[in-house]
Amino acid sequence: YGVVGSPIAHSLSPAMHNAGFAQAGLNAAYVALDARDADDFATFARAMKMRGASITAPFKVDLIEHAYECDAVARETGAINTLVMQGDKWMGRNTDVGALVAALTERIELNGARAAVLGAGGAARAAVVGLKHAGAHVQVCARRADQGATLAAALGVAAGSFPPASGSWDLLVNTVPGVVGQLESPMRDAAIDGHIVFDMTYATDVTPLIAQARAAGCETIGGIEMLIRQAEKQFETWTGAPPPAGLFRAAADAARARQSGVRS
């Protein structure tokens, strides 16, 4: 098993899934895999007889072509974050959609809410589909307006400006990836005047966007929560049983502490 992306060295997924395999007594291992492109990973996965994979940026859209079959959510989203081998065929799944909606429904009534999604990649696709099905009024706001308009048209939602206009949203979801040392708020030149800001970036607990949103009085949600929820569903997809409650959270926290040089 493994997680494919680029860059990928920062990923917390190996810590979580290996903790799950160890607790379940399974003879399995999960590693981080940096690939040149989707074909590069597909060739490696077949050669190594991988049984499952997590997919992150920038391969969530490209790798859907390597899946023999995808579930309904993945097909609608046009992106996958999970591959599972059934027989000798890869099956595509998307656990991002459910993870995002679950994290938000505990905090906001999505039906009728105005949601602005920043970005136009695979994570943005999952956010748009989840929010749309929950009844939110969604606008896609991407730095490249043409990409945002294309995604919005494909998923049947509105295309908005980047950054979104003041007073146009109740919920802001940032899907633009970032890594430690290179983070900046995509809203740094804009007013934050909604209610909830969900930053999918998990490189640090308090990203520049989270800090800006808190200073503006917004409720905030960090990316670690969605990361854990989607990973728990992946583990269940591969093994047939979810990990024990709290196990992936503890593993992720310990891994982040090691990455930052803090002893836990």
N, C-alpha and C positions, 0 to 999 in steps of 0.2 A: 504494500500500500504506500501511497505517498501523496504529496501535494505539489502540483506543477504550477509554476508562475515565473515571472521575471520582473524585478528581483524577487527572491524568495527566502534568503537567509534569515530574515527577521521573523518568519512565520512561527506562530505559536501552535499550529496544528500538530506537528510531531509530538510535542509534549502532551497534548490532550489525548490523542488517539493511542499513543504508546502506553499511557497510564490506563486507558480503558482496556487495551489488550492484556496488560499485565494483571489487572484486577480480575478479568474474566478467565485468566489462565489459558489464553490462546497463544499458539505458536505463530505469531505474526509480528511484523515490524512495519513502521511507517516513517518515511524519510522525505526531506525537502528536495525537490527536483527542479533545477533551473534549465529551461529548454530554449532553444533558438526559436522554434515555432511549433505549431500544432503537429505537423508531420514528424518533427524530431521526437516529440514526446510519444506519439503513437507508435513509432518504430521501437523505441526503447521499452514501452510498456508491454508490447507483444513479445519482445525478445526475453524480457524478465518475467513473463507470465504473471503480471500484476493482477490482483483480484479486485482492486478498487482504487479510486483516486479522487482527491479533492482538486478542484480547479479554481484558480484565482486569476487576477489580471496578469497578462492581457489576453487570456485564452478562453474565456467563458463563452464567447460567441464562436470562435474558430473551431473549437473542439466538438461542437454539436454535429459537425459533418462526419465525425469519426464514430458516432454512436449509431448502432444498428437500429435502435428504437428509443424514443424518448417519451416520458410521461406527458400528460396533457398540460401540466403547468410549464414544463420545459419547452414544449412546442409553442405555446402561446408567448412565452417570454422571449424565445429565440436565443436562449442562453442556458448553459448548464454549469453547475458547480460540483456535480457529483457524477462519477462513473462507477458502475458496478458490473462485474463480469458475470454473466449468466450463460452457462455452457461455454461456448467459445465466442460469445458476442458481447460487445460493450452496450450497456443500457444507460441512457442519460437521464439524470434527475436534476431537479432544482429545489434545494432545501432553503435557499435564501429567502424566497417569497414568504413562506410560512413563518420563518424566524423573524423577519421584519414586522409582519403584521402582529405576531404574538407580543413582541416587545412594545409595540405602540398601543394596542388595544387595552393594555393595563393602565394607560395614562391619558388617552384621549378618545373621544367618540369620533371615529373616522368617517362615519356616514355623514356627508355634507361638509366635511372639513375641507379647507382650501390647502392643498399641498403643493409645494415647489420642490422638485427633484433636481439637484445640481449634478450635471454629468450626463453622458450619453453612452456609456459602456455597458458591460454585462450586469454590473451591480445596479445601474440605473434602470435597466430593463426589469429586473426583479422588483425593485421598489415601485415602479410605475404599475406593473401588473397587480401587485399586492394591494396597493392603495386604491386602484381603480375598482377592483372587485369588492373592496370594503366600503365602497360608496363615496370615496373622496373625489373632489374636483381637482384633477392633477394637471400641472403644467411642467414641461421639461425645460430646464434652463441650462444651456451648455455654452461654454466659451466659443465653440465653433457653432454658429447659428445654424449652418446647413445640416450638421449632424444632429442637432437638437430637433430641428424641424422634421428630419427624416424619421427619427425615432418616434416622435410624437404622432406623426401620421400613421406609422406602422402599428402603433398600439392604441390608436383612437383617443388620444388626449390632446390637450392644447400645447402649443409651443410658446414659451415665454422668453423674456429677455434675460441676459446674464450680466450682472446679478439680477434677481427678480425685483420688480418694482416695489417700492415701499407701500405697505398696506395691502399687498396682494396675496399674503399667505398666513395661515394659522400654524402650519407645520412645515419646517424646512428639513429636507433629507439630503445630506451631502454624501455623494458616492464617489467623489474625485479621490483617487488613491494618494497616499502620502507616506513618507518614511521619515524616521527620526533624523533631525538635522536639516531637513528640507521642507518642513511644514510651514504653511502660511494659510491664513484664513481666506477662503474664496469670497468672503463677504467683507473683506477689510475696507473696501471703499464704499460700502453700502450700509444702510440703516437696517438694524435687526429689530423688528417691531411686531413679530408674531408671538406665538405662545410656547412652542416646543421646537427645539433644534436637535436633530438626530445626526451625529457625525459618525459615519461608518468607519472612519480611520481609527485604528486601535494602537498606533505606534506609541502613544502615550495617553495617560488617563485624561489629561487636560490639554487638548489640542488648542491651537490659536482660535479656531472657530468656537470651541466650547467655552473658552475663556471670554471671548467677545460676547457670546450669547448670555452667559451668566451675568456679565457686567450690565447687560441690557435688561436683566430681570426675567429671562426666559428659563423654562425648565429644560434640562439637557439630558441626552442619552448618549453614552459613548459606544464606540463600535465593538468593544469587547463583549457586550451583551448579545449582540446579533451573532458574532463569531462563535460564541459558545453554543447558542441555540441551534445554529445550522450544523455545527459539528456533531452535536448530540444526535441529531436526526440522521446524519451520514453514518455514524457508528451503528445506529440501529438498522439502517438499510443494509449494511455489510454483514452484520453479525446476527440479526434477528432479535436483538434485545438492546434497550437503551442503556447507557452507562449509569452507574449510581448517581443520584442527585448530589450535586456539589463537587463531584470528582473532577470534571473538566475545568470548572472554575478554579479549583485549587491548583491544578496542573498549570493552567495558563498564568495565574498569578505568580507561581514559583518561577516559571520560565521568564516572565517579564522582569522579575527581580534579578535573575541571573544576567539577563541582557543588559540591565542598567548597572550591574556591579553591586547591587544591594543584597545582602544576605537575608534569607527568610527563615 
